[in-house]
Amino acid sequence: MKTENSTDARRAWMGLLAQSNEAELARLWLAFGAKPAFDWLRVPEAGGVMVRGRMGGSGAAFNLGEMTVTRCALTLNDGTVGHAYVQGRSKPKAEIAAQIDALMQTEVAADLRAAVLAPLQAAKQATKEARAAKAAATKVEFFTMVRGED
């Protein structure tokens, strides 16, 4: 039985896993307990990708620079395939992310979402809010004083 199989949902959890703190992800994964048996389709390997950008979001695309990523793919014993692409050279993080991706397509998705993804999302939101609060503290408001002359 497949659950959580929409493209948008999968894109969201894969993005969250890729952006999460490696230590926090490993801690939550270890606490989750049930580790699936799997076979590698592609063992974790590090490589480079070209990052492209656009000025103003609508200008002509240009090459911004290269970024190191680690990717892997695995298949669970039931045939479910999990993929992962993470920034940097962390093979353990890529392996955990691929296992979670595969499990999120099975009947344990709800348990996994509650135990791993929800805490990661909360941590991401807290970090975002802390960064916004820090930036707001440095905000300068300019105003014009009326000199009393007409």
N, C-alpha and C positions, 0 to 999 in steps of 0.2 A: 504494500500500500504506500503510495507516494503522498506526501503532504508538503506544504510550504514550497510548491514547485513553480510558482510564477517567476518569471524572469526578473521583475522588479524586486520581489522579496529576496531572491538569491543574490542579486546585485547588491542589495542593502547589507546583507549579512557578510558577504565576501569583502565588501568595502570596510565594514566595521572590523572584521578580523585583521585585514591588512593594516589598518590605522591604529590598532590597539597596542598598548604597552606589552612588550614580550613577557616580562615577569608576571604581570597581572593575568595575561592569557594563560600562561603555563600553570599558575596557581589555581585558577578556576578550572582548568582542564583536569588537573590532578585531583581536585576535589570532586569533580563530576563522577569519576569512578569508572564507569563502563567504557572500556577501550575496545574498539572493534578489531577483528582480525581482517587484514587487508593484504593485497599484493600491489606492488609498485607498477604503475604504468610508465611513470617517469620519476626516477629518484630525484630528491632535491638537488638542484644545481643553480649556481650563481652565474649571472651574466649581466650584460648591460642593455639598456634600452635608451632610445633617443626621446627626450622630452620635448614636445613642441608647444608653442604658445601663440597667442594672438594679442595684439594691442587692442585694448578696449573690448575684447571678446568678439569683435566683428572684423578686425583687420586681417591682412594676409598672414597666413601661418608662417612661423619661422622656427628654426631649431634653437632651443634654449640651452640644451646641454645633455650630457649623458647621466644616467642614474643606474645604480646597481640594484638588481632585483634577484630574488630567489624564487624559483618556481618548482612545482612538483604536481604529480597526478597519481591517484591511487584508485583502486577498485575494492569495494567490500566484498565479502563472500557471497552476498546476494546479488552482486552485479552493479550496485550503485557506484557511480564514479564521483570522486571529489577532486577539485582542483584548488590550487592556491598560488597566488603571486604576492610576495611581500617585499617591501623595500629593504635593501641591505643584504647581508650575507648570512642571515639566520636560517639555517636548515631546520632546526627544531621548531621554530615558529611556523615555517612553511608546512612542515609535516602536521602539526597540530591543526592549522587552518584547513588543510585538505581533509583531514579526518572529520572535522566539524562540518565542513561543507557537505561531505557525503552523508553524514548522520542527519543533517537537517533535511534531507530528502527522504527520510524514513519515518517510521512511527514514533521514534524517540525525540522528534523535533520539538515538541512542546516542552518536555523536560529539559532538553538542552538549551532552549531559548531562555527558560527561567533561571537555569543554573549558571550559564556562561554568557549568553548574549545580552541579557537584560543588565547584569552588573557592568559589562563592558560599555554599554550604551550610557548608563548612568555616570560612569567615570568620564566618558568622553564629554557628556553634557556639563559635568561639573568643571572640567578643565576649560571648556569653552566659556562658561560663565565667569570663571576666575580671570581669564584673559580679558574678557569684556569689561569686568569691573576695574581691572588694573588700567586699561586704556581709558576708561571713563574718568578715572581719578586724575588723569593728565589733560583732560579736555579744557581748552581755553575758549571762553566765549567773548567775542568782541562786540562792542556796542558803541554807538555814537552818542555823546552827551550833547544835549541842547545848550548852546551858549547864551541863549536869551536874546539874541539879536534876531530881528525879523528879516 
